[in-house]
Amino acid sequence: MLRGPKTKKVPNKLYLCFMTKPFVVGICGGSGAGKTTLLKRLSETFQSASTAVFSMDNYYLPFDQQAKDANGIVNFDLPSALDHQKLSTDLETLIAGQPIEVREYFFNVQGSKSVLLTIQPSDLIIVEGLFTLHYQAVFAQLDYSIFVDVDHATQLDRRIYRDQETRGYKRSEIIYQWDNHVLPCYEQFIEPYRQAANFIYCNDHRADADFLRLSEQLRTLVPDRFL
């Protein structure tokens, strides 16, 4: 007997169909900058509002559709690595008040083994990913944008730890990707949008102070939802 895909409901509070347009926050930054950590802090801080998390990682194209460099190594750090058309369409649907379904992305887990997420429309939608500001169709839908900034040495240290511990990469492979994929793509497709963001969040010794300022700004913009 055939079984359907595993489904995991993304928790959120009751969504009121007569609510006004949701407030959409975009989080952008390089690999290892701390985008996911900031997303979690925002979700916890504004838990009184129903919140939907929209992760761009869930839109990576299958391995066999990824571009390769001159040495035949897949480059996951290009904007073309994601299905940006489906990504943009799904975000539009969610903002319009309709739920969406997307397969949750896990490294080295593809096809039917991945979990099917149902994301419900919410007061607050947080969009997180490398190319949140690069994809114009996404950027145009944001009400507020955040660029997560940290020095490259810290980013590389975090990436080495993550990819060795959770993805099974060798240190030499991680350094190769950093030098040939991550850093060049950051400089071309991510860093140029730094000044276009509404808020530059310094994820270093200034992180706590910056988070307080960021929270205050968001409460000022939409106090009725974020109190």
Backbone as a chain_set.jsonl record, in Angstrom:
{"seq": "MLRGPKTKKVPNKLYLCFMTKPFVVGICGGSGAGKTTLLKRLSETFQSASTAVFSMDNYYLPFDQQAKDANGIVNFDLPSALDHQKLSTDLETLIAGQPIEVREYFFNVQGSKSVLLTIQPSDLIIVEGLFTLHYQAVFAQLDYSIFVDVDHATQLDRRIYRDQETRGYKRSEIIYQWDNHVLPCYEQFIEPYRQAANFIYCNDHRADADFLRLSEQLRTLVPDRFL", "coords": {"N": [[0.845, -1.201, 0.0], [0.592, 2.15, -0.933], [2.057, 4.946, 0.654], [1.441, 8.284, 1.651], [3.409, 11.372, 1.523], [5.375, 12.257, 4.413], [4.068, 14.602, 6.684], [4.479, 17.706, 8.261], [3.107, 19.962, 10.396], [3.476, 23.43, 10.539], [3.644, 25.205, 13.435], [1.352, 27.735, 14.432], [-0.454, 30.603, 15.637], [-4.058, 31.183, 15.779], [-5.22, 32.12, 12.649], [-6.664, 34.985, 11.418], [-9.052, 35.534, 9.02], [-9.883, 38.013, 8.245], [-7.877, 39.763, 8.717], [-5.465, 42.427, 8.242], [-3.01, 43.014, 5.639], [-0.179, 40.905, 6.005], [2.847, 41.585, 7.873], [5.933, 41.674, 6.421], [9.102, 40.503, 6.938], [12.44, 40.49, 5.89], [15.393, 38.561, 6.056], [18.754, 38.701, 5.419], [22.074, 37.64, 4.509], [25.497, 36.434, 4.624], [26.789, 33.014, 4.382], [26.908, 31.402, 7.468], [26.639, 33.713, 8.885], [24.695, 34.097, 10.798], [21.935, 34.138, 10.383], [19.767, 32.36, 10.859], [19.817, 32.173, 13.636], [19.141, 34.8, 14.375], [16.582, 34.897, 13.292], [15.243, 33.064, 14.971], [15.409, 34.449, 17.412], [13.85, 36.7, 16.864], [11.364, 35.494, 16.409], [10.828, 34.444, 18.94], [10.77, 36.781, 20.477], [8.612, 38.206, 19.43], [6.392, 36.588, 19.925], [3.751, 36.943, 20.563], [2.456, 37.629, 18.307], [1.101, 35.887, 15.481], [3.314, 33.89, 13.695], [4.991, 33.164, 10.683], [7.528, 31.234, 9.3], [9.582, 31.539, 6.583], [11.729, 29.812, 4.844], [14.376, 30.064, 2.622], [16.063, 27.966, 2.077], [14.562, 25.723, 1.655], [14.04, 25.61, -1.004], [16.022, 24.695, -2.655], [17.272, 23.406, -5.686], [17.214, 20.062, -7.137], [20.104, 17.911, -6.775], [21.201, 17.073, -9.253], [20.571, 19.162, -10.892], [22.142, 21.276, -10.309], [24.63, 23.822, -10.801], [28.064, 23.375, -11.825], [31.515, 23.967, -10.982], [34.67, 24.772, -12.634], [36.161, 22.591, -11.948], [34.402, 20.575, -11.697], [32.929, 20.555, -9.36], [30.023, 20.894, -7.442], [28.321, 23.969, -7.112], [26.701, 25.39, -4.62], [26.18, 27.947, -3.897], [25.29, 29.827, -5.664], [22.822, 32.072, -7.054], [21.246, 30.684, -8.862], [21.008, 28.197, -7.783], [18.702, 27.779, -6.431], [15.15, 27.284, -6.739], [13.934, 29.879, -7.754], [11.665, 30.951, -8.922], [9.438, 29.382, -8.122], [9.753, 29.821, -5.426], [9.254, 32.605, -5.202], [6.594, 32.681, -6.073], [5.304, 31.08, -4.14], [5.73, 32.657, -1.864], [4.234, 34.926, -2.501], [1.699, 33.765, -2.508], [1.431, 33.034, 0.191], [1.504, 35.54, 1.434], [-0.814, 36.551, 0.402], [-2.669, 35.306, 1.921], [-3.08, 32.57, 1.828], [-2.404, 29.13, 2.604], [0.731, 27.344, 2.159], [2.569, 24.58, 0.738], [5.623, 22.942, 1.168], [8.63, 21.131, 0.66], [10.717, 20.319, 3.332], [14.07, 21.245, 3.533], [16.905, 19.223, 3.857], [20.332, 18.655, 4.157], [21.767, 16.25, 2.02], [19.451, 14.756, 2.04], [16.902, 13.791, 0.051], [14.019, 13.987, -2.158], [11.339, 11.711, -1.491], [12.01, 11.216, 1.133], [12.244, 13.554, 2.514], [10.536, 15.987, 4.589], [7.196, 17.096, 4.294], [6.171, 20.334, 4.559], [3.545, 22.317, 5.888], [2.78, 25.573, 5.66], [1.236, 28.105, 7.335], [-0.66, 31.111, 6.674], [0.126, 34.206, 8.31], [0.312, 36.813, 10.87], [2.877, 37.905, 10.97], [5.463, 37.441, 8.75], [8.489, 35.909, 8.284], [11.135, 36.004, 6.194], [13.902, 34.177, 5.231], [17.214, 33.864, 4.064], [20.026, 33.373, 1.778], [19.724, 34.941, -0.533], [17.749, 36.862, -0.177], [17.59, 39.613, -0.615], [18.627, 39.783, -3.114], [16.982, 38.485, -5.046], [14.732, 40.076, -6.928], [11.939, 39.866, -7.106], [11.29, 38.883, -4.633], [12.408, 40.738, -2.84], [10.827, 42.961, -3.43], [8.494, 42.381, -2.12], [8.938, 42.684, 0.544], [8.418, 44.27, 3.686], [10.212, 45.15, 5.465], [13.692, 45.0, 5.806], [16.604, 43.128, 6.762], [20.065, 43.018, 7.14], [22.4, 40.698, 7.983], [25.44, 40.976, 9.484], [28.837, 40.016, 9.818], [32.281, 39.335, 10.577], [34.439, 37.775, 8.12], [36.144, 35.76, 9.042], [34.861, 34.721, 11.3], [32.527, 33.747, 10.093], [33.621, 31.719, 8.465], [34.721, 29.991, 10.401], [32.364, 29.12, 11.681], [31.131, 27.814, 9.563], [32.935, 25.744, 9.004], [32.756, 24.247, 11.381], [29.989, 23.535, 11.333], [29.735, 22.118, 8.84], [31.523, 20.022, 9.124], [30.541, 18.704, 11.388], [27.802, 18.158, 10.874], [27.456, 17.58, 8.179], [29.434, 16.04, 7.185], [31.669, 16.838, 5.721], [35.115, 17.139, 4.722], [37.782, 19.113, 6.111], [39.415, 20.257, 4.141], [37.729, 20.239, 1.926], [35.774, 22.036, 2.712], [37.228, 24.421, 2.927], [37.935, 24.711, 0.261], [35.396, 25.128, -0.94], [34.735, 27.509, 0.354], [36.694, 29.34, -0.577], [36.341, 29.221, -3.361], [33.611, 29.215, -3.974], [31.76, 30.204, -1.888], [32.778, 32.745, -0.827], [33.356, 34.297, -3.261], [30.725, 34.36, -4.365], [29.309, 35.603, -2.331], [30.46, 38.17, -2.405], [29.591, 38.993, -4.893], [26.767, 38.574, -5.095], [25.481, 39.054, -2.658], [26.69, 40.839, -0.643], [26.654, 43.374, -2.074], [24.059, 44.313, -1.61], [23.905, 45.181, 0.908], [23.71, 47.872, 1.823], [21.174, 48.425, 1.006], [19.433, 47.409, 2.797], [17.073, 47.838, 5.498], [18.008, 47.664, 8.041], [21.144, 47.056, 9.482], [22.43, 44.392, 10.996], [24.741, 43.709, 13.348], [26.354, 40.915, 14.048], [28.09, 40.286, 16.334], [30.087, 41.305, 19.057], [28.353, 43.36, 19.355], [25.827, 42.421, 19.085], [23.65, 42.025, 20.983], [22.947, 44.667, 21.705], [22.285, 45.66, 19.188], [20.116, 44.018, 18.625], [18.196, 44.894, 20.437], [17.76, 47.496, 19.48], [16.78, 46.877, 16.958], [14.411, 45.449, 17.598], [12.943, 47.485, 18.825], [12.566, 49.218, 16.669], [10.935, 47.657, 14.988], [8.668, 47.369, 16.605], [7.836, 50.007, 16.658], [7.101, 50.397, 14.027], [4.939, 48.633, 13.57], [3.094, 48.655, 15.944], [0.626, 47.64, 16.884], [0.641, 44.926, 16.395], [2.973, 43.861, 17.433], [3.224, 44.181, 20.154]], "CA": [[0.0, 0.0, 0.0], [1.397, 3.364, -1.03], [1.858, 5.922, 1.714], [1.689, 9.658, 1.244], [4.595, 11.964, 2.156], [5.252, 12.691, 5.803], [3.673, 16.008, 6.759], [4.678, 18.345, 9.558], [2.443, 21.25, 10.471], [4.243, 24.503, 11.157], [2.735, 25.774, 14.429], [1.092, 29.167, 14.458], [-1.707, 30.908, 16.319], [-5.217, 31.272, 14.91], [-5.111, 33.146, 11.614], [-7.96, 35.607, 11.165], [-9.154, 35.784, 7.583], [-10.177, 39.424, 7.978], [-6.74, 40.575, 9.131], [-4.832, 43.215, 7.207], [-1.853, 42.382, 5.01], [0.863, 40.573, 6.976], [4.085, 42.352, 7.841], [6.934, 40.742, 5.906], [10.481, 40.864, 7.279], [13.43, 39.687, 5.187], [16.71, 38.466, 6.681], [19.758, 38.343, 4.429], [23.437, 37.62, 5.031], [26.302, 35.355, 4.088], [26.807, 31.723, 5.063], [27.532, 31.46, 8.778], [26.51, 35.05, 9.485], [23.791, 34.019, 11.951], [20.574, 34.468, 9.96], [18.801, 31.495, 11.541], [19.801, 32.568, 15.047], [18.359, 36.032, 14.467], [15.188, 34.523, 13.021], [14.696, 32.461, 16.188], [15.271, 35.491, 18.427], [12.696, 37.517, 16.496], [10.155, 34.69, 16.626], [10.6, 34.359, 20.382], [10.463, 38.108, 20.993], [7.29, 38.626, 18.967], [5.557, 35.396, 19.942], [2.342, 37.307, 20.712], [1.902, 37.668, 16.95], [1.265, 34.63, 14.761], [4.514, 34.047, 12.876], [5.318, 32.129, 9.704], [8.929, 31.269, 8.882], [9.73, 31.169, 5.172], [13.153, 29.577, 4.64], [14.759, 29.85, 1.229], [16.763, 26.689, 1.954], [13.619, 24.697, 1.208], [13.822, 25.736, -2.442], [17.174, 24.245, -3.425], [16.984, 22.477, -6.772], [17.86, 18.76, -6.958], [21.556, 17.878, -6.979], [21.565, 16.933, -10.66], [20.268, 20.404, -11.605], [23.021, 22.315, -9.802], [25.783, 24.196, -11.63], [29.363, 22.923, -11.348], [32.624, 24.839, -11.33], [35.595, 24.24, -13.64], [36.696, 21.314, -11.464], [33.305, 19.612, -11.587], [32.362, 20.582, -8.012], [28.741, 21.605, -7.405], [28.331, 25.264, -6.418], [25.39, 25.629, -4.028], [26.119, 29.336, -3.44], [24.813, 30.679, -6.755], [21.369, 32.306, -7.045], [20.597, 29.673, -9.703], [20.903, 26.939, -7.038], [17.35, 27.699, -5.878], [14.013, 27.462, -7.641], [13.477, 31.196, -7.298], [10.322, 31.235, -9.433], [8.487, 28.76, -7.181], [9.953, 30.53, -4.169], [8.543, 33.884, -5.273], [5.161, 32.396, -6.18], [4.833, 30.607, -2.834], [5.709, 33.793, -0.945], [3.073, 35.73, -2.889], [0.519, 33.031, -2.052], [1.378, 33.136, 1.65], [1.162, 36.931, 1.758], [-2.209, 36.742, 0.0], [-3.546, 34.693, 2.919], [-3.31, 31.161, 1.556], [-1.309, 28.263, 3.07], [1.566, 26.74, 1.125], [3.244, 23.346, 1.102], [6.98, 22.884, 0.632], [9.445, 20.096, 1.291], [11.769, 20.849, 4.179], [15.375, 20.878, 3.0], [17.975, 18.715, 4.707], [21.482, 18.267, 3.357], [21.879, 14.814, 1.74], [18.149, 14.087, 2.109], [16.168, 14.25, -1.105], [12.827, 13.272, -2.581], [10.257, 11.322, -0.59], [12.48, 11.119, 2.506], [12.116, 14.845, 3.162], [9.246, 16.224, 5.239], [6.357, 18.088, 3.642], [5.72, 21.359, 5.495], [2.411, 23.185, 5.577], [3.012, 26.857, 6.313], [-0.016, 28.844, 7.377], [-0.541, 32.571, 6.645], [0.268, 34.724, 9.667], [0.493, 38.259, 11.024], [4.275, 38.222, 10.705], [6.162, 36.461, 7.912], [9.927, 36.159, 8.273], [11.78, 35.36, 5.048], [15.329, 34.063, 5.564], [18.025, 33.163, 3.08], [21.174, 34.071, 1.214], [19.402, 35.843, -1.631], [16.509, 37.575, 0.141], [17.629, 40.942, -1.231], [19.061, 39.657, -4.516], [15.823, 38.185, -5.888], [13.922, 41.291, -6.934], [10.539, 39.524, -6.863], [11.168, 38.703, -3.186], [12.722, 42.024, -2.216], [9.695, 43.867, -3.641], [7.396, 42.015, -1.221], [9.335, 42.897, 1.928], [8.093, 45.527, 4.346], [11.374, 45.546, 6.256], [14.791, 44.084, 5.491], [17.718, 43.09, 7.713], [21.295, 42.398, 6.645], [23.194, 40.19, 9.104], [26.837, 41.231, 9.153], [29.848, 39.522, 10.746], [33.542, 39.227, 9.852], [34.572, 36.538, 7.357], [36.81, 34.726, 9.846], [33.818, 34.094, 12.119], [31.685, 32.978, 9.183], [34.323, 30.504, 8.054], [34.802, 29.101, 11.568], [31.048, 28.518, 11.88], [30.864, 26.906, 8.452], [33.778, 24.563, 9.207], [32.151, 23.45, 12.459], [28.711, 22.973, 10.876], [29.866, 21.161, 7.752], [32.204, 18.834, 9.616], [29.718, 18.017, 12.373], [26.47, 17.742, 10.413], [27.395, 17.247, 6.759], [30.464, 15.065, 6.859], [32.71, 17.363, 4.844], [36.475, 17.282, 5.211], [38.188, 20.512, 6.228], [39.941, 20.7, 2.847], [36.588, 20.48, 1.044], [35.111, 23.25, 3.192], [38.069, 25.55, 2.545], [37.799, 24.846, -1.198], [34.104, 25.766, -1.204], [34.787, 28.887, 0.841], [37.536, 30.153, -1.459], [35.924, 29.194, -4.764], [32.171, 29.374, -4.123], [31.081, 31.019, -0.877], [33.244, 34.128, -0.786], [33.082, 35.002, -4.516], [29.283, 34.586, -4.535], [28.94, 36.618, -1.341], [30.898, 39.479, -2.897], [28.856, 39.36, -6.104], [25.306, 38.476, -5.031], [24.926, 39.319, -1.332], [27.235, 42.056, -0.036], [26.232, 44.62, -2.727], [22.736, 44.742, -1.153], [24.021, 45.533, 2.329], [23.212, 49.224, 2.075], [19.754, 48.503, 0.647], [18.643, 46.898, 3.929], [16.586, 48.826, 6.469], [18.765, 47.541, 9.296], [22.337, 46.215, 9.427], [22.555, 43.74, 12.296], [26.124, 43.259, 13.568], [26.262, 39.702, 14.868], [29.347, 40.096, 17.061], [29.921, 41.821, 20.417], [27.286, 44.364, 19.318], [24.581, 41.735, 18.737], [22.565, 42.286, 21.929], [22.531, 46.064, 21.567], [21.62, 45.79, 17.892], [18.82, 43.352, 18.67], [17.29, 45.799, 21.141], [17.398, 48.577, 18.547], [15.954, 46.274, 15.909], [13.096, 45.165, 18.176], [12.266, 48.768, 19.028], [12.153, 49.716, 15.356], [9.802, 46.867, 14.514], [7.501, 47.728, 17.417], [7.416, 51.339, 16.233], [6.476, 50.306, 12.716], [3.637, 47.951, 13.658], [2.884, 48.429, 17.387], [-0.587, 46.894, 17.176], [0.872, 43.48, 16.269], [4.197, 43.405, 18.074], [3.27, 44.507, 21.583]], "C": [[0.879, 1.249, 0.0], [1.046, 4.323, 0.091], [2.175, 7.311, 1.183], [2.925, 10.197, 1.95], [4.326, 12.341, 3.591], [4.949, 14.19, 5.826], [3.885, 16.531, 8.169], [4.035, 19.72, 9.529], [3.357, 22.268, 11.15], [3.323, 25.211, 12.129], [2.569, 27.271, 14.267], [-0.239, 29.382, 15.17], [-2.83, 31.056, 15.293], [-5.064, 32.422, 13.931], [-6.507, 33.69, 11.308], [-8.065, 36.039, 9.712], [-9.4, 37.249, 7.265], [-9.023, 40.338, 8.384], [-6.2, 41.385, 7.956], [-3.639, 42.457, 6.663], [-0.778, 42.088, 6.06], [2.085, 41.476, 6.817], [5.204, 41.375, 7.493], [8.338, 41.271, 6.174], [11.433, 39.93, 6.551], [14.768, 39.719, 5.907], [17.696, 37.928, 5.649], [21.134, 38.348, 5.092], [24.182, 36.432, 4.467], [26.195, 34.072, 4.891], [27.547, 31.845, 6.384], [27.419, 32.806, 9.459], [25.633, 35.042, 10.731], [22.357, 34.369, 11.619], [19.536, 33.66, 10.729], [18.694, 31.843, 13.02], [18.974, 33.828, 15.247], [16.884, 35.743, 14.238], [14.536, 33.957, 14.282], [14.48, 33.512, 17.279], [14.059, 36.374, 18.135], [11.395, 36.77, 16.762], [9.807, 34.604, 18.104], [10.174, 35.696, 20.967], [9.051, 38.541, 20.637], [6.331, 37.446, 18.915], [4.076, 35.709, 20.154], [1.658, 37.442, 19.351], [2.055, 36.292, 16.32], [2.396, 34.837, 13.752], [4.7, 32.866, 11.941], [6.77, 32.315, 9.285], [9.028, 30.725, 7.466], [11.229, 31.05, 4.89], [13.456, 29.29, 3.178], [15.487, 28.523, 1.024], [15.853, 25.588, 1.417], [13.394, 24.701, -0.307], [15.06, 25.393, -3.267], [16.738, 23.24, -4.485], [17.678, 21.145, -6.502], [19.34, 18.815, -7.347], [21.934, 17.86, -8.457], [21.234, 18.169, -11.495], [21.164, 21.564, -11.167], [24.189, 22.569, -10.757], [27.072, 23.696, -10.99], [30.449, 23.894, -11.775], [33.554, 24.144, -12.32], [36.188, 22.898, -13.247], [35.613, 20.258, -11.259], [32.672, 19.539, -10.216], [31.09, 21.428, -8.014], [28.875, 22.884, -6.579], [26.921, 25.57, -5.927], [25.184, 27.098, -3.647], [25.752, 30.318, -4.537], [23.306, 30.918, -6.622], [20.601, 31.262, -7.85], [20.439, 28.336, -8.998], [19.5, 26.712, -6.486], [16.309, 27.861, -6.975], [13.347, 28.787, -7.266], [12.091, 31.557, -7.821], [9.257, 30.639, -8.519], [8.555, 29.464, -5.838], [9.14, 31.822, -4.14], [7.032, 33.681, -5.313], [4.589, 31.954, -4.843], [4.754, 31.757, -1.832], [4.515, 34.698, -1.243], [1.787, 35.082, -2.375], [0.338, 33.163, -0.542], [0.965, 34.534, 2.085], [-0.304, 37.216, 1.436], [-3.194, 36.057, 0.945], [-3.854, 33.238, 2.69], [-2.144, 30.329, 2.083], [-0.506, 27.721, 1.897], [2.155, 25.448, 1.655], [4.606, 23.321, 0.424], [7.748, 21.793, 1.362], [10.58, 20.734, 2.076], [13.123, 20.321, 3.708], [16.314, 20.387, 4.093], [19.123, 18.306, 3.789], [21.556, 16.751, 3.261], [20.576, 14.045, 1.928], [17.293, 14.642, 0.984], [14.893, 13.428, -1.299], [11.86, 12.946, -1.468], [10.695, 11.226, 0.871], [12.357, 12.443, 3.251], [10.702, 15.042, 3.683], [8.483, 17.317, 4.511], [5.811, 19.053, 4.69], [4.465, 22.051, 4.981], [2.611, 24.466, 6.368], [1.741, 27.698, 6.19], [0.234, 30.356, 7.292], [-0.606, 33.133, 8.057], [0.393, 36.243, 9.667], [1.875, 38.697, 10.561], [4.895, 37.097, 9.886], [7.633, 36.843, 7.882], [10.555, 35.329, 7.159], [13.286, 35.351, 5.297], [16.076, 33.293, 4.493], [19.161, 34.014, 2.539], [20.759, 35.189, 0.266], [18.091, 36.613, -1.431], [16.457, 38.942, -0.521], [18.023, 40.878, -2.704], [17.888, 39.383, -5.448], [14.864, 39.376, -5.83], [12.451, 41.015, -6.642], [10.274, 39.304, -5.38], [11.356, 40.036, -2.477], [11.539, 42.993, -2.306], [8.545, 43.587, -2.685], [7.713, 42.251, 0.257], [8.874, 44.249, 2.44], [9.3, 46.069, 5.114], [12.469, 44.526, 5.992], [15.956, 44.258, 6.455], [18.901, 42.395, 7.047], [22.13, 41.991, 7.854], [24.665, 40.242, 8.714], [27.765, 40.681, 10.231], [31.134, 39.336, 9.926], [33.687, 37.846, 9.219], [35.227, 35.417, 8.162], [35.804, 33.976, 10.708], [32.901, 33.235, 11.263], [32.345, 31.659, 8.808], [34.419, 29.516, 9.204], [33.476, 28.377, 11.789], [30.743, 27.491, 10.79], [31.68, 25.617, 8.597], [33.165, 23.658, 10.267], [30.877, 22.769, 11.975], [28.908, 21.867, 9.852], [30.643, 19.906, 8.142], [31.29, 18.01, 10.521], [28.437, 17.429, 11.794], [26.416, 17.277, 8.964], [28.508, 16.316, 6.296], [31.539, 15.535, 5.906], [34.072, 17.313, 5.528], [36.838, 18.764, 5.248], [38.679, 21.061, 4.882], [38.812, 21.021, 1.866], [35.879, 21.777, 1.42], [35.901, 24.491, 2.786], [37.981, 25.786, 1.039], [36.502, 25.57, -1.544], [34.126, 27.23, -0.794], [35.536, 29.788, -0.144], [36.972, 30.287, -2.869], [34.436, 29.434, -4.999], [31.595, 30.428, -3.18], [31.487, 32.484, -0.942], [33.025, 34.876, -2.096], [31.598, 35.315, -4.719], [28.765, 35.606, -3.528], [29.265, 38.008, -1.868], [30.098, 39.94, -4.101], [27.347, 39.469, -5.903], [24.684, 38.86, -3.688], [25.391, 40.657, -0.771], [26.817, 43.341, -0.722], [24.89, 45.161, -2.243], [22.746, 45.178, 0.308], [23.395, 46.885, 2.634], [21.74, 49.398, 1.707], [18.852, 48.057, 1.792], [18.207, 48.035, 4.841], [17.413, 48.823, 7.743], [19.951, 46.614, 9.077], [22.596, 45.695, 10.836], [23.959, 43.161, 12.44], [26.126, 42.093, 14.552], [27.613, 39.365, 15.498], [29.136, 40.603, 18.488], [28.814, 42.87, 20.51], [25.908, 43.736, 19.15], [23.425, 42.071, 19.679], [22.041, 43.711, 21.817], [21.786, 46.273, 20.251], [20.245, 45.142, 17.907], [17.792, 44.215, 19.398], [16.833, 46.919, 20.224], [16.48, 48.065, 17.453], [14.541, 46.017, 16.408], [12.285, 46.438, 18.366], [11.769, 49.338, 17.71], [10.927, 48.974, 14.851], [8.533, 47.188, 15.303], [6.961, 49.098, 17.033], [6.657, 51.292, 14.913], [5.089, 49.687, 12.783], [3.323, 47.633, 15.116], [1.668, 47.601, 17.723], [-0.388, 45.402, 17.118], [2.017, 42.99, 17.108], [4.304, 43.776, 19.546], [3.373, 43.232, 22.4]], "O": [[1.786, 1.389, 0.821], [-0.124, 4.491, 0.435], [3.075, 7.482, 0.361], [3.44, 9.561, 2.87], [3.206, 12.7, 3.956], [5.529, 14.952, 5.053], [3.516, 15.881, 9.148], [4.4, 20.554, 8.701], [3.935, 21.996, 12.203], [2.311, 25.772, 11.708], [3.533, 27.988, 13.996], [-1.048, 28.462, 15.29], [-2.583, 31.055, 14.087], [-4.81, 33.559, 14.328], [-7.418, 32.93, 10.978], [-7.248, 36.827, 9.234], [-9.156, 37.688, 6.141], [-9.177, 41.559, 8.395], [-6.459, 41.052, 6.799], [-3.294, 41.385, 7.161], [-0.499, 42.933, 6.911], [2.316, 42.051, 5.753], [5.402, 40.374, 8.181], [8.714, 42.343, 5.7], [11.257, 38.712, 6.587], [15.227, 40.782, 6.322], [17.504, 36.851, 5.083], [21.327, 38.994, 6.122], [23.577, 35.524, 3.897], [25.58, 34.048, 5.957], [28.677, 32.331, 6.426], [28.035, 33.027, 10.502], [25.802, 35.877, 11.619], [21.626, 34.852, 12.484], [18.539, 34.21, 11.198], [17.604, 31.811, 13.592], [18.19, 33.912, 16.192], [16.03, 36.297, 14.929], [13.412, 34.326, 14.623], [13.476, 33.468, 17.991], [13.327, 36.753, 19.049], [10.437, 37.344, 17.28], [8.637, 34.68, 18.48], [9.317, 35.747, 21.85], [8.368, 39.169, 21.445], [5.548, 37.317, 17.974], [3.229, 34.839, 19.949], [0.433, 37.377, 19.255], [3.033, 35.596, 16.59], [2.426, 35.842, 13.042], [4.581, 31.711, 12.35], [7.19, 33.424, 8.956], [8.614, 29.6, 7.186], [11.917, 32.056, 4.719], [12.872, 28.392, 2.573], [15.522, 28.009, -0.094], [16.323, 24.634, 0.797], [12.638, 23.88, -0.825], [15.145, 25.754, -4.441], [15.941, 22.34, -4.217], [18.63, 21.095, -5.723], [19.76, 19.655, -8.142], [22.87, 18.543, -8.871], [21.575, 18.225, -12.676], [20.971, 22.7, -11.601], [24.67, 21.657, -11.43], [27.169, 23.602, -9.766], [30.327, 24.564, -12.8], [33.253, 23.046, -12.789], [36.664, 22.15, -14.101], [35.873, 19.183, -10.717], [31.956, 18.584, -9.915], [31.083, 22.546, -8.529], [29.46, 22.884, -5.496], [26.052, 25.959, -6.708], [24.127, 27.457, -3.129], [25.892, 31.527, -4.352], [22.59, 30.05, -6.125], [19.437, 30.985, -7.559], [19.809, 27.426, -9.538], [19.147, 25.593, -6.116], [16.557, 28.491, -8.003], [12.34, 28.816, -6.56], [11.407, 32.387, -7.222], [8.283, 31.311, -8.179], [7.531, 29.678, -5.189], [8.428, 32.097, -3.175], [6.282, 34.416, -4.671], [3.51, 32.398, -4.451], [3.815, 31.825, -1.039], [3.859, 35.181, -0.32], [0.896, 35.766, -1.87], [-0.774, 33.377, -0.058], [0.162, 34.689, 3.005], [-0.953, 38.018, 2.107], [-4.407, 36.204, 0.795], [-4.79, 32.705, 3.286], [-0.999, 30.777, 2.016], [-1.006, 27.649, 0.775], [2.234, 25.239, 2.866], [4.724, 23.642, -0.759], [7.532, 21.564, 2.552], [11.312, 21.578, 1.56], [13.303, 19.119, 3.511], [16.496, 21.045, 5.117], [18.898, 17.678, 2.755], [21.43, 16.045, 4.262], [20.587, 12.814, 1.97], [16.99, 15.835, 0.964], [14.706, 12.361, -0.714], [11.584, 13.78, -0.606], [9.848, 11.161, 1.762], [12.364, 12.462, 4.482], [9.777, 14.344, 3.267], [9.054, 18.346, 4.151], [5.082, 18.651, 5.597], [4.34, 22.333, 3.79], [2.613, 24.45, 7.599], [1.248, 27.961, 5.093], [1.252, 30.832, 7.795], [-1.316, 32.596, 8.908], [0.556, 36.873, 8.622], [2.034, 39.701, 9.867], [4.854, 35.935, 10.288], [7.985, 37.96, 7.503], [10.506, 34.099, 7.185], [13.881, 36.4, 5.547], [15.649, 32.221, 4.063], [19.247, 35.212, 2.807], [21.367, 36.26, 0.259], [17.415, 36.968, -2.396], [15.389, 39.383, -0.945], [17.776, 41.822, -3.455], [17.799, 39.977, -6.523], [14.26, 39.642, -4.791], [11.783, 41.829, -6.004], [9.154, 39.515, -4.915], [10.559, 40.413, -1.619], [11.28, 43.752, -1.372], [7.705, 44.458, -2.459], [6.859, 42.043, 1.119], [8.931, 45.249, 1.725], [9.405, 47.267, 5.378], [12.206, 43.324, 5.957], [16.258, 45.364, 6.904], [18.756, 41.321, 6.465], [22.522, 42.838, 8.657], [25.08, 39.625, 7.733], [27.51, 40.859, 11.422], [31.069, 39.194, 8.705], [33.131, 36.866, 9.716], [34.893, 34.247, 7.976], [35.875, 32.754, 10.839], [32.537, 32.126, 11.655], [31.704, 30.608, 8.83], [34.218, 28.318, 9.004], [33.455, 27.174, 12.051], [30.17, 26.436, 11.06], [31.17, 24.525, 8.342], [33.066, 22.446, 10.075], [30.697, 21.568, 12.178], [28.317, 20.795, 9.976], [30.441, 18.843, 7.554], [31.263, 16.782, 10.439], [28.028, 16.332, 12.174], [25.441, 16.648, 8.555], [28.517, 15.863, 5.151], [32.256, 14.714, 5.334], [34.173, 17.428, 6.749], [36.272, 19.569, 4.509], [38.387, 22.205, 4.533], [38.919, 21.956, 1.073], [35.438, 22.525, 0.548], [35.324, 25.49, 2.355], [37.955, 26.932, 0.591], [36.501, 26.508, -2.342], [33.602, 28.09, -1.503], [35.059, 30.867, -0.495], [37.106, 31.336, -3.499], [34.037, 29.815, -6.1], [31.016, 31.42, -3.622], [30.638, 33.362, -1.095], [32.543, 36.008, -2.058], [31.248, 36.398, -5.187], [27.873, 36.392, -3.847], [28.44, 38.918, -1.786], [29.937, 41.142, -4.317], [26.71, 40.356, -6.473], [23.462, 38.979, -3.598], [24.567, 41.516, -0.456], [26.631, 44.343, -0.032], [24.599, 46.341, -2.438], [21.701, 45.507, 0.87], [22.636, 47.022, 3.594], [21.127, 50.406, 2.057], [17.645, 48.298, 1.764], [18.88, 49.06, 4.946], [17.514, 49.834, 8.438], [19.793, 45.514, 8.549], [22.933, 46.454, 11.744], [24.321, 42.224, 11.729], [25.919, 42.283, 15.751], [28.197, 38.314, 15.236], [28.084, 40.342, 19.071], [28.384, 43.23, 21.606], [24.913, 44.458, 19.078], [22.326, 42.373, 19.214], [20.831, 43.935, 21.833], [20.778, 46.977, 20.206], [19.312, 45.645, 17.282], [16.628, 44.253, 18.998], [15.649, 47.256, 20.193], [15.522, 48.734, 17.067], [13.573, 46.332, 15.716], [11.084, 46.463, 18.099], [10.667, 49.882, 17.645], [9.988, 49.589, 14.345], [7.447, 47.267, 14.729], [5.752, 49.323, 17.079], [5.703, 52.04, 14.701], [4.163, 50.163, 12.125], [3.286, 46.462, 15.493], [1.66, 46.916, 18.746], [-1.16, 44.659, 17.726], [2.049, 41.814, 17.473], [5.388, 43.69, 20.122], [3.425, 43.289, 23.629]]}, "num_chains": 1, "name": "protein.A"}
